[in-house]
Amino acid sequence: MQKLGLSQSLQQKLSPQQIQFIKLLQVPTAELEGRIEEELEINPALEEGEEQEKPEEQPAAENEPDEFPESTTASSDEDVDIKDYLRDDDYSGYKMQGDGDEDEDNREMPIPMASSLHEQLMNQLDFLGLGEKELAIGKQLVGSIESDGYIRRDLEAIVNDLAFSQGIETTAEEVEAVLKKIQTFDPPGIAARNLQECLYIQLDRMDNGHDIDVAVAKKIISECFEEFTKKHYQKIQKKLDTEDENFVRDAMEVIIKLNPKPGGGGGPTATKNQYIIPDFILTNNNGKLELALNSRNAPELRISRSYTDMFKAYDKSNKKDKKLKEAVTFVKQKLDAAKWFIDAIKQRQHTLLRTMKAIIDFQYDFFLEGDETKLKPMILKDIATMINMDISTVSRVASSKAIQTDFGIFPLKYFFSEGISTDSGEEVSSREVKQIIKDIIESEDKDKPYSDDKLEKILNDKGYNIARRTVAKYREQLNIPVARLRKEI
């Protein structure tokens, strides 16, 4: 039996304009230019033009829209009210804050071009003068080299690849013979199958038959590699049948200067270096912090003048013309979209500045001096409460933005950290504790490095209530190995 029921529910939905703002908010300044270009391509009512008159600068907090742009919907009336679209002074010359006359400092940094690792190896392969079959094997091997410079694919698998993809019958011995030739290429250590082989190739390249330290280093890598990786120096001395610590120490100095990643990790297809473009620029002007939004990638946006002229023509024409009315309705939709986009750009700018100013106020001592120990514990909720916005909004700003200061470029996520309590009852940032751990380890006796238990005791003596497992977690986050691997002879 069918029943008819009535239920009431409360739902909250984001308008298309709010969604547009949210998407723009999480886009870094480095990618904003591309997003604006996309909008210019799909909306003819939005155009980019040179700023004719520089508008008077106003404080960022004045005349700014609310957290989300006000929703606007197209009128359902048959007659289109064109008066709102003839008054477009507010949008005719909009430009992002921070734009001005271009000088040398504001110009785009050129991106240096460089040949990829794959191209360098292929060029060296051509100079070997290999036969057709060996050349095909060489190309297959070069193509199998990973971004860090290693070949981890089994030689038998490469033999199968050559048979199935190119119809070339070969053996693992023939492939290894070509591999040995590739291992003579630059950079030294390239095309090794593991770290041991990589280090040995580099040492072999250095060996001139007269350097005793290099000869001992080769012996350590070939015969004592497991002891070397675990820093069991006494076992190495025993295997080498020597009691002279200097004999081993000098060889170890040679080994630690070798490159464990000869490929550089850039990837075989990498062709250019990338630069970080900060979203904010903070300067210290005689003790006064001044914040600016980096907006050189945001061109001036305005409503197309030709679309306004179309409305003027419609206002003087016969309004009963059905085709003209349909065209004007289409234009109205495009104008709505253009104004919403400009509003969203304005609101993005306003929200970024509000959020960053709140972070600076919260971490003022750090931004003034750059001392990491001055960082306070700070979570997203702290900033959201200060600017009266949702935590998700602050999260979108913090997740993909960076700030340039007088002492370096920092991602905004860097300033958010958990708190550690002290004996005095105060809360200090985990970053402060990490810096103290780093300082303690840097000043420790390398013959007897501190264990995590010892680090815990030292920190507790300094007044930081921290457990050993937390010490271990922070040490790992700092990429510092355990005490045994930090030991030196």
C-alpha positions as CSV (number, residue, x, y, z in Angstrom):
1,M,0.0,0.0,0.0
2,Q,1.3,3.4,-1.0
3,K,1.4,6.1,1.7
4,L,1.8,9.8,1.3
5,G,3.9,11.5,4.0
6,L,5.2,15.1,4.6
7,S,8.6,15.7,6.2
8,Q,10.5,18.8,6.9
9,S,14.3,19.1,6.7
10,L,16.9,21.9,6.9
11,Q,19.7,21.9,4.3
12,Q,22.5,24.3,3.6
13,K,23.8,24.5,0.1
14,L,26.5,26.6,-1.4
15,S,25.6,28.9,-4.3
16,P,27.6,28.7,-7.5
17,Q,29.3,32.0,-6.6
18,Q,30.4,30.7,-3.2
19,I,31.8,27.5,-4.8
20,Q,33.7,29.7,-7.3
21,F,35.1,31.7,-4.5
22,I,36.2,28.6,-2.6
23,K,37.9,27.2,-5.6
24,L,39.8,30.5,-6.3
25,L,40.8,30.7,-2.6
26,Q,42.8,27.5,-2.6
27,V,44.6,28.4,-5.9
28,P,48.2,29.6,-5.2
29,T,49.2,33.0,-6.7
30,A,51.5,31.1,-9.1
31,E,48.5,29.4,-10.7
32,L,46.0,32.2,-10.5
33,E,47.1,33.7,-13.9
34,G,46.2,30.4,-15.6
35,R,42.8,30.3,-13.9
36,I,42.1,33.9,-15.0
37,E,43.1,33.1,-18.6
38,E,40.7,30.2,-18.6
39,E,37.9,32.5,-17.5
40,L,38.8,35.0,-20.2
41,E,38.6,32.3,-22.8
42,I,35.1,31.1,-21.9
43,N,33.5,34.5,-21.0
44,P,33.6,37.2,-23.7
45,A,32.1,39.7,-21.3
46,L,35.2,39.6,-19.2
47,E,38.3,41.2,-20.6
48,E,41.8,42.1,-19.7
49,G,43.1,45.6,-20.3
50,E,45.7,48.1,-19.3
51,E,44.9,50.3,-16.3
52,Q,44.1,53.8,-17.6
53,E,44.0,55.6,-14.3
54,K,45.5,54.4,-11.1
55,P,42.7,54.4,-8.5
56,E,43.2,55.9,-5.1
57,E,44.4,53.2,-2.7
58,Q,42.1,52.4,0.2
59,P,42.7,50.4,3.3
60,A,42.2,46.7,2.7
61,A,39.5,46.4,5.4
62,E,37.3,49.1,3.9
63,N,34.7,48.6,1.2
64,E,35.3,44.9,1.1
65,P,32.6,42.2,0.5
66,D,31.6,39.6,3.1
67,E,33.2,36.2,3.4
68,F,31.3,35.0,0.4
69,P,30.2,37.1,-2.6
70,E,26.5,37.8,-2.5
71,S,24.5,35.4,-4.6
72,T,22.9,36.8,-7.7
73,T,20.4,35.1,-9.9
74,A,19.2,36.0,-13.4
75,S,15.8,37.7,-13.5
76,S,12.9,35.6,-14.7
77,D,11.0,38.6,-16.0
78,E,10.6,38.9,-19.7
79,D,11.9,42.5,-19.7
80,V,15.6,42.7,-19.0
81,D,16.6,45.6,-16.6
82,I,19.6,47.0,-18.3
83,K,20.2,50.0,-15.9
84,D,22.4,47.9,-13.6
85,Y,24.6,46.9,-16.5
86,L,25.1,50.5,-17.8
87,R,26.6,51.5,-14.5
88,D,29.8,49.5,-14.6
89,D,32.2,52.0,-13.1
90,D,33.1,49.7,-10.2
91,Y,34.4,47.1,-12.6
92,S,35.7,49.0,-15.5
93,G,39.3,49.3,-14.2
94,Y,39.6,46.7,-11.5
95,K,43.1,45.5,-10.7
96,M,44.6,43.4,-7.9
97,Q,46.1,45.1,-4.9
98,G,49.8,45.4,-5.1
99,D,50.0,46.0,-8.9
100,G,51.8,49.1,-9.9
101,D,54.5,50.2,-12.3
102,E,56.7,47.3,-13.3
103,D,60.3,47.7,-12.4
104,E,63.3,45.3,-12.4
105,D,62.2,43.8,-9.1
106,N,58.7,43.0,-10.3
107,R,59.6,41.3,-13.5
108,E,59.2,37.5,-13.9
109,M,62.3,35.5,-13.0
110,P,63.5,33.7,-16.1
111,I,63.5,29.9,-15.8
112,P,66.8,28.4,-16.8
113,M,66.6,25.6,-19.3
114,A,68.7,22.5,-18.9
115,S,69.0,19.2,-20.7
116,S,67.5,16.3,-19.0
117,L,69.5,13.4,-17.5
118,H,68.0,11.1,-20.2
119,E,69.3,13.5,-23.0
120,Q,72.7,13.7,-21.4
121,L,73.0,9.9,-21.3
122,M,71.7,9.4,-24.8
123,N,74.3,11.9,-26.1
124,Q,77.1,9.9,-24.4
125,L,75.7,6.7,-25.7
126,D,76.0,7.9,-29.3
127,F,79.8,8.5,-28.8
128,L,80.4,4.8,-27.9
129,G,80.1,3.8,-31.6
130,L,78.0,0.7,-30.7
131,G,76.6,-1.7,-33.3
132,E,72.8,-1.7,-34.0
133,K,72.0,-4.4,-31.5
134,E,74.2,-3.0,-28.7
135,L,72.7,0.5,-29.4
136,A,69.2,-0.8,-29.0
137,I,70.2,-2.5,-25.7
138,G,71.9,0.8,-24.5
139,K,68.7,2.8,-25.3
140,Q,66.6,0.3,-23.4
141,L,69.0,0.5,-20.4
142,V,69.1,4.3,-20.4
143,G,65.3,4.4,-20.6
144,S,65.2,2.2,-17.5
145,I,67.3,4.5,-15.4
146,E,65.1,6.1,-12.6
147,S,65.2,9.7,-11.5
148,D,67.8,9.1,-8.8
149,G,70.2,7.5,-11.3
150,Y,69.6,3.8,-10.5
151,I,68.5,0.8,-12.6
152,R,66.3,-1.3,-10.4
153,R,64.8,-3.4,-13.1
154,D,66.2,-6.9,-13.3
155,L,68.4,-7.6,-16.3
156,E,66.3,-10.6,-17.2
157,A,63.2,-8.4,-17.4
158,I,65.1,-6.0,-19.7
159,V,66.0,-9.0,-21.9
160,N,62.2,-9.9,-22.1
161,D,61.4,-6.2,-22.8
162,L,63.7,-6.2,-25.8
163,A,62.3,-9.5,-27.1
164,F,58.7,-8.6,-26.9
165,S,58.7,-4.9,-27.7
166,Q,61.5,-4.8,-30.3
167,G,62.0,-8.4,-31.4
168,I,65.7,-8.3,-30.3
169,E,67.0,-11.6,-28.9
170,T,69.8,-11.1,-26.4
171,T,71.0,-12.5,-23.1
172,A,71.5,-11.1,-19.6
173,E,75.3,-11.3,-20.1
174,E,75.1,-9.1,-23.3
175,V,72.9,-6.6,-21.5
176,E,75.3,-6.4,-18.5
177,A,78.2,-5.9,-20.9
178,V,76.5,-2.8,-22.3
179,L,75.5,-1.7,-18.8
180,K,79.1,-1.7,-17.7
181,K,79.9,0.7,-20.5
182,I,77.0,3.0,-19.5
183,Q,78.3,3.0,-15.9
184,T,81.4,4.8,-17.2
185,F,79.2,7.8,-18.2
186,D,78.9,11.0,-16.3
187,P,77.7,11.7,-13.6
188,P,79.8,9.1,-11.8
189,G,77.8,6.3,-10.3
190,I,75.0,6.4,-12.9
191,A,73.2,3.2,-13.9
192,A,74.1,1.4,-10.7
193,R,71.8,-1.3,-9.5
194,N,72.1,-0.6,-5.8
195,L,73.9,1.8,-3.4
196,Q,76.9,-0.5,-2.9
197,E,77.6,-0.6,-6.7
198,C,76.9,3.1,-7.0
199,L,79.6,4.0,-4.4
200,Y,82.1,1.4,-5.8
201,I,81.7,2.8,-9.3
202,Q,82.6,6.3,-8.0
203,L,85.5,5.1,-6.0
204,D,86.8,3.0,-9.0
205,R,86.7,6.2,-11.1
206,M,88.8,8.0,-8.4
207,D,91.3,5.2,-8.0
208,N,94.7,6.1,-9.7
209,G,96.6,3.3,-8.0
210,H,98.5,5.7,-5.6
211,D,95.8,7.0,-3.2
212,I,95.7,4.6,-0.2
213,D,92.5,6.1,1.2
214,V,90.6,5.4,-2.0
215,A,91.9,1.8,-2.1
216,V,90.8,1.2,1.6
217,A,87.5,2.8,0.8
218,K,86.9,0.4,-2.1
219,K,87.8,-2.5,0.2
220,I,85.3,-1.2,2.8
221,I,82.5,-1.0,0.3
222,S,83.2,-4.3,-1.4
223,E,83.9,-6.4,1.8
224,C,82.4,-4.5,4.7
225,F,79.3,-2.9,3.3
226,E,76.9,-4.2,5.9
227,E,79.1,-3.0,8.7
228,F,79.5,0.3,6.9
229,T,75.8,0.9,6.7
230,K,75.4,0.2,10.4
231,K,78.5,2.2,11.4
232,H,80.1,-0.8,13.1
233,Y,83.6,0.7,12.9
234,Q,85.2,-1.8,15.2
235,K,84.0,-4.7,13.1
236,I,85.4,-2.9,10.0
237,Q,88.8,-2.6,11.7
238,K,88.7,-6.2,12.6
239,K,87.9,-7.3,9.0
240,L,90.6,-5.1,7.6
241,D,93.0,-6.5,10.2
242,T,94.1,-3.1,11.5
243,E,94.1,-1.3,14.9
244,D,94.7,2.1,13.5
245,E,91.5,4.1,13.7
246,N,93.0,6.8,11.4
247,F,93.4,4.1,8.7
248,V,89.6,3.6,8.6
249,R,88.6,7.2,9.4
250,D,90.4,8.7,6.4
251,A,88.8,6.1,4.1
252,M,85.4,6.9,5.6
253,E,86.0,10.6,4.9
254,V,86.4,9.7,1.2
255,I,83.2,7.6,1.1
256,I,80.9,10.2,2.8
257,K,81.8,12.7,0.1
258,L,80.4,10.4,-2.6
259,N,77.0,11.0,-4.2
260,P,74.4,8.4,-3.3
261,K,71.9,9.8,-5.9
262,P,73.9,10.5,-9.0
263,G,70.7,11.2,-11.0
264,G,69.8,14.1,-8.7
265,G,66.2,12.9,-8.3
266,G,65.0,15.3,-10.9
267,G,63.4,12.7,-13.2
268,P,64.3,11.7,-16.7
269,T,61.9,14.1,-18.2
270,A,62.8,17.1,-16.0
271,T,63.8,20.0,-18.3
272,K,63.7,23.1,-16.0
273,N,64.3,24.3,-12.5
274,Q,61.2,25.6,-10.6
275,Y,61.0,28.6,-8.4
276,I,58.7,29.2,-5.5
277,I,56.5,32.3,-6.0
278,P,55.4,33.6,-2.6
279,D,51.8,34.7,-2.2
280,F,52.6,37.3,0.5
281,I,55.6,39.6,0.9
282,L,56.5,40.7,4.5
283,T,59.1,43.4,5.1
284,N,60.4,44.9,8.3
285,N,60.5,48.7,7.9
286,N,62.4,49.9,11.0
287,G,60.6,47.6,13.3
288,K,57.2,47.9,11.6
289,L,56.0,44.9,9.8
290,E,54.4,45.7,6.4
291,L,52.4,43.0,4.5
292,A,51.7,43.0,0.8
293,L,49.9,40.6,-1.4
294,N,52.0,39.4,-4.3
295,S,49.6,39.9,-7.2
296,R,51.9,40.4,-10.2
297,N,50.3,37.3,-11.8
298,A,46.8,38.8,-11.6
299,P,46.1,41.1,-14.6
300,E,43.6,43.9,-14.6
301,L,40.0,42.7,-15.2
302,R,37.0,44.6,-16.3
303,I,33.6,44.2,-18.0
304,S,33.7,44.4,-21.8
305,R,32.8,47.8,-23.0
306,S,31.3,46.4,-26.2
307,Y,28.8,44.4,-24.1
308,T,27.7,47.5,-22.4
309,D,27.2,49.2,-25.8
310,M,25.0,46.3,-26.8
311,F,22.7,47.1,-23.9
312,K,22.6,50.7,-24.8
313,A,21.6,49.7,-28.4
314,Y,18.9,47.5,-26.9
315,D,17.6,50.3,-24.8
316,K,17.0,52.5,-27.9
317,S,15.6,49.7,-30.0
318,N,12.2,48.0,-30.4
319,K,12.1,45.9,-27.2
320,K,9.6,43.5,-28.9
321,D,12.2,42.1,-31.2
322,K,12.4,38.5,-30.0
323,K,15.8,37.7,-31.4
324,L,17.4,40.8,-29.9
325,K,15.8,40.0,-26.6
326,E,17.3,36.5,-26.6
327,A,20.7,37.9,-27.5
328,V,20.5,40.4,-24.6
329,T,19.5,37.6,-22.2
330,F,22.6,35.7,-23.2
331,V,24.7,38.8,-22.7
332,K,23.2,39.4,-19.3
333,Q,24.2,35.9,-18.2
334,K,27.8,36.5,-19.3
335,L,27.8,39.8,-17.5
336,D,26.6,38.2,-14.4
337,A,29.3,35.6,-14.6
338,A,32.0,38.2,-15.2
339,K,30.9,40.3,-12.2
340,W,30.7,37.2,-10.0
341,F,34.3,36.3,-11.1
342,I,35.6,39.8,-10.3
343,D,33.8,39.7,-7.0
344,A,35.4,36.3,-6.2
345,I,38.9,37.6,-7.1
346,K,38.3,40.6,-4.8
347,Q,37.0,38.4,-2.0
348,R,40.0,36.0,-2.4
349,Q,42.3,39.0,-2.0
350,H,40.5,40.2,1.1
351,T,40.4,36.8,2.7
352,L,44.1,36.1,2.1
353,L,45.1,39.4,3.6
354,R,42.8,39.0,6.7
355,T,44.1,35.5,7.3
356,M,47.8,36.4,6.9
357,K,47.5,39.5,9.1
358,A,45.9,37.3,11.8
359,I,48.8,34.8,11.5
360,I,51.4,37.7,11.8
361,D,49.6,39.1,14.8
362,F,49.6,35.7,16.5
363,Q,53.3,35.0,15.7
364,Y,54.5,38.6,15.8
365,D,57.7,37.9,17.7
366,F,58.8,35.3,15.2
367,F,58.1,37.5,12.2
368,L,60.0,40.4,13.9
369,E,63.2,38.5,14.6
370,G,63.0,35.2,12.7
371,D,63.8,33.2,15.8
372,E,62.2,29.8,15.6
373,T,62.0,29.5,19.3
374,K,59.6,32.4,19.4
375,L,56.9,30.5,17.5
376,K,53.8,29.9,19.6
377,P,51.5,26.8,19.5
378,M,48.9,27.7,16.9
379,I,46.0,25.7,15.3
380,L,43.6,26.6,12.6
381,K,40.8,27.3,15.1
382,D,42.9,30.1,16.7
383,I,43.1,32.0,13.4
384,A,39.5,31.2,12.4
385,T,38.3,32.7,15.7
386,M,40.4,35.8,15.3
387,I,39.0,36.6,11.8
388,N,35.5,35.2,12.5
389,M,35.7,32.7,9.6
390,D,35.2,29.0,9.2
391,I,38.1,26.7,10.0
392,S,37.8,25.2,6.4
393,T,38.4,28.7,5.0
394,V,41.6,29.1,7.0
395,S,42.7,25.6,6.0
396,R,42.3,26.4,2.3
397,V,44.5,29.5,2.7
398,A,47.1,27.8,4.8
399,S,47.4,24.6,2.7
400,S,48.8,26.0,-0.5
401,K,50.3,29.5,0.2
402,A,53.7,30.8,1.2
403,I,55.1,34.1,2.5
404,Q,58.4,35.8,1.7
405,T,60.1,37.3,4.7
406,D,63.5,39.0,5.4
407,F,64.8,35.6,6.6
408,G,63.4,33.2,4.0
409,I,60.2,31.9,2.3
410,F,57.9,29.8,4.5
411,P,54.8,27.8,3.7
412,L,51.9,29.0,5.9
413,K,51.6,25.4,7.3
414,Y,55.0,26.0,8.9
415,F,53.4,28.3,11.5
416,F,50.8,25.9,12.7
417,S,52.1,23.5,15.4
418,E,51.0,21.6,18.5
419,G,51.9,22.7,22.0
420,I,54.2,21.2,24.6
421,S,53.6,22.1,28.3
422,T,56.5,23.2,30.5
423,D,57.1,23.0,34.2
424,S,55.9,26.6,34.6
425,G,52.5,25.6,33.0
426,E,53.2,27.5,29.8
427,E,52.5,26.1,26.3
428,V,55.4,26.2,23.8
429,S,55.4,25.3,20.1
430,S,56.6,21.9,19.1
431,R,58.9,23.7,16.6
432,E,60.7,25.3,19.5
433,V,61.2,21.8,21.0
434,K,62.4,20.5,17.6
435,Q,65.0,23.3,17.4
436,I,66.3,22.5,20.9
437,I,66.6,18.8,20.0
438,K,68.5,19.8,16.8
439,D,70.8,22.1,18.8
440,I,71.5,19.4,21.4
441,I,72.4,16.8,18.8
442,E,74.6,19.2,16.9
443,S,76.6,19.9,20.0
444,E,76.8,16.3,21.2
445,D,80.0,14.2,21.4
446,K,80.0,12.3,18.2
447,D,81.9,9.5,19.8
448,K,79.0,9.0,22.3
449,P,75.8,10.5,20.7
450,Y,72.7,10.9,22.8
451,S,70.0,8.2,22.8
452,D,66.4,9.2,22.7
453,D,66.2,8.4,26.4
454,K,69.0,10.8,27.1
455,L,67.4,13.5,25.0
456,E,64.2,13.0,26.9
457,K,66.1,13.5,30.2
458,I,67.9,16.6,28.9
459,L,64.6,18.2,27.7
460,N,62.9,17.3,31.0
461,D,65.8,19.0,32.9
462,K,65.2,22.1,30.7
463,G,61.6,22.1,31.8
464,Y,59.9,20.5,28.8
465,N,57.4,17.8,29.7
466,I,58.0,15.4,26.8
467,A,57.9,11.7,26.5
468,R,60.7,9.5,24.8
469,R,58.3,8.5,22.0
470,T,57.6,12.2,21.2
471,V,61.4,12.8,21.1
472,A,61.8,10.0,18.7
473,K,58.9,11.4,16.5
474,Y,60.4,14.9,16.4
475,R,63.9,13.5,15.7
476,E,62.5,11.5,12.7
477,Q,60.6,14.6,11.4
478,L,64.0,16.4,11.5
479,N,65.5,13.6,9.4
480,I,68.1,12.9,12.2
481,P,69.1,9.2,12.4
482,V,69.3,7.2,15.7
483,A,72.3,7.6,18.0
484,R,74.1,4.5,16.6
485,L,74.0,5.9,13.1
486,R,75.2,9.3,14.3
487,K,78.3,7.8,15.8
488,E,81.7,8.8,14.4
489,I,85.2,7.5,14.9
